[in-house]
């Protein structure tokens, strides 16, 4: 597992995306792009909807199983809510994108813990080399 802590600033969102995609050189391109998009959405949620000073992005890639897991952890108090925004709404689609594009996703907070983790998984088949 690789992880990195980011300040909860708007300028950290592209950094979180680059961190994740930079770790995924052996993952098929479409999976890498999807992971980048989804971590951007989760990082944006931290910045917009919490008062957390930082967030941590953790990536676990198991090529043998073809499973990529990305977690975003922060100290925001609320778990994410899947919304159905109207066509002209400017917000509210982040978790919707995660729910549609990820193979699995969820959120958890350990009892009494100050932090919560929102995670997603993407399954992939290794592409043959060459």
Secondary structure, DSSP 8 states (H G I E B T S, - for coil): -EEEEEESSTTHHHHHHHHHHHT-TTS-HHHHHHHHHHHHHHHHHHHHH---SEEEEEEEEETTTTEEEEEEEE--SS--------TT-SS--HHHHHHHHSSEEEEE--TT-S-EEEEEEEE-------
